[in-house]
C-alpha cells in the first residue's frame, strides 16, 4: 500500500501525536525534577512549564483519539488548535532569532525589575554574580547578595553580563527548536486534513464520510 493511503495517514498522525505526548510528559517531568531538586523555586516558572506540557499533552491525546477512531469533530478541532499554536509559535521563534543585543538588555532589565528578592538571590547564587549591570548597587539592591564570589573578593561579576553572555546563544537555540516544532505542527495539520477526507476502507461504503 502506498504511503498516501488511509492506513499510512493514520499511522503517521498517530506517530506524530505520540511524539507530542512524549514531549509534553518530558516538560512536566523536567519541571517536577527541577522543583524537587530545588534548581528552580519560582512557582510561576514551574507552573508555566507544567501548563505548556499539559496543554501539549491534551492536544496530542485529542489528535491520537481522533486518528484512531477517525473522529471527524476531534480531528477538526485538532487542526484548528494546532494551526493557532503554529502561528503563535512561529511568531515567537522568529522573534527569538531576530532580537538584538540592545533588546536583550531591555528585556533583562524589565525582568529583573519585576523579580522578587527571593528569585534574584537564587539567580545570584546559581550564576555566582551580584546585581544586574550596576556594580555600585549590589543586590546590590538590598546589600544581601549571597553569591560565592562575595566571600572570595569584594568585586563580583554582574548578573547582567553573565545573562547577556549566554542569552544570544540560548535565543538562537530556542528559536531554532521552536521553528522545527512549528513545521511539525503544520505537518500535523496537513495530515489531519488529509486523513479527515479519506474513506475508511473498513467502513460501510454507503455511509457518509
Secondary structure, DSSP 8 states (H G I E B T S, - for coil): --TTSHHHHHHHHHHHHHHHHHHHHHHHHHHHHHHHTTS---HHHHHHHHHHHHHHHHHHHHHHHHHHHT-HHHHHHHHHHHHHHHHHHHHHHHHHHH--HHHHHHHHHHHHHHS-HHHHHHHHHHHT--SSS-TTSTIIIII----THHHH-S----HHHHHHHHHHHHHHHHHHHHHHHHHHHHHHHHHHHHHHTS--TTS-TTS--
